[in-house]
């Protein structure tokens, strides 16, 4: 029996298989509110054991890309209610990925045109937000120079995550995932080449991982630890994240702290498929030695490599990203050995309408 297609109990939540739809930014919600196409997009892919949504900003300040559906207004909550009802109608499970991009933003996206915020005032070199250019046209544009958050402002951001998590529960999500990966706000605190603070959020490993852990604790206290997952990208290089001296030690410390918290899961993002380097050989096993809870990983899996990781006990659930774009019925295709369709890269982000979003057909074996 193939392990990939067997049920799994995720902190008491019954998943019908071990396939996870990874979070993928699509930039399709023109008003930042989930619409009819958002509902259809997620419902089509409800064959996954677990869907993790695209990154959902917790505030206007947390945005780095136009047209992402958020969780900071009641109208957005009502839109997500429709998405979740549609997924649940297909016996699917769905977590909202809560997101603050930190410095990977632009003044045209920020309240009152202010600077983005981060652990420090260091620019994310050669890093684009998706914002408005000088002609007020949407497109990729160099992220603006940020300013360093004050300690009271850090507390406000933790509050934004708690409020977004509570809105997610109101909207009917089965849980939430805190986006601690891929060069966004939490990683900007963890990485000392960005974080030059001298207060309780900078310097030592424990200080640099403090914001992530405090946010997890605050959200878990509000909605229950069993409804909280976290995504991290050890050795990540996206958005000007440079190597640092105690890098392996830092991520092992994160693993040990997450083990103490008994949350729903940890989700490792291996950045090979999105243009960065793979995690060092052997590191996932090192992480697994410190964190023994439910472990998910994303990063170029196919059915064979997914099965091998599950059989070896390295992972509990396997996340697939791009294959889900062109194959809404990905689970059935993998289960039956049916061919996979190839997604159109030109329609990955920001196009309006159905094309490249909800118009990929289900496979017809006839």
Secondary structure as GFF3:
##gff-version 3
##sequence-region A 1 366
A	DSSP	three_ten_helix	3	5	.	.	.	ID=ss1
A	DSSP	beta_strand	8	10	.	.	.	ID=ss2
A	DSSP	beta_strand	13	15	.	.	.	ID=ss3
A	DSSP	beta_strand	19	21	.	.	.	ID=ss4
A	DSSP	alpha_helix	36	44	.	.	.	ID=ss5
A	DSSP	beta_strand	50	57	.	.	.	ID=ss6
A	DSSP	alpha_helix	74	89	.	.	.	ID=ss7
A	DSSP	beta_strand	94	99	.	.	.	ID=ss8
A	DSSP	three_ten_helix	107	109	.	.	.	ID=ss9
A	DSSP	three_ten_helix	111	113	.	.	.	ID=ss10
A	DSSP	beta_strand	117	118	.	.	.	ID=ss11
A	DSSP	beta_strand	128	132	.	.	.	ID=ss12
A	DSSP	beta_strand	138	142	.	.	.	ID=ss13
A	DSSP	beta_strand	147	148	.	.	.	ID=ss14
A	DSSP	alpha_helix	151	171	.	.	.	ID=ss15
A	DSSP	beta_strand	175	179	.	.	.	ID=ss16
A	DSSP	alpha_helix	185	190	.	.	.	ID=ss17
A	DSSP	alpha_helix	205	208	.	.	.	ID=ss18
A	DSSP	alpha_helix	210	223	.	.	.	ID=ss19
A	DSSP	three_ten_helix	225	227	.	.	.	ID=ss20
A	DSSP	beta_strand	228	232	.	.	.	ID=ss21
A	DSSP	alpha_helix	247	261	.	.	.	ID=ss22
A	DSSP	beta_strand	265	269	.	.	.	ID=ss23
A	DSSP	three_ten_helix	271	274	.	.	.	ID=ss24
A	DSSP	alpha_helix	283	290	.	.	.	ID=ss25
A	DSSP	beta_strand	295	298	.	.	.	ID=ss26
A	DSSP	alpha_helix	303	311	.	.	.	ID=ss27
A	DSSP	beta_strand	317	320	.	.	.	ID=ss28
A	DSSP	alpha_helix	322	326	.	.	.	ID=ss29
A	DSSP	alpha_helix	330	336	.	.	.	ID=ss30
A	DSSP	three_ten_helix	345	347	.	.	.	ID=ss31
###
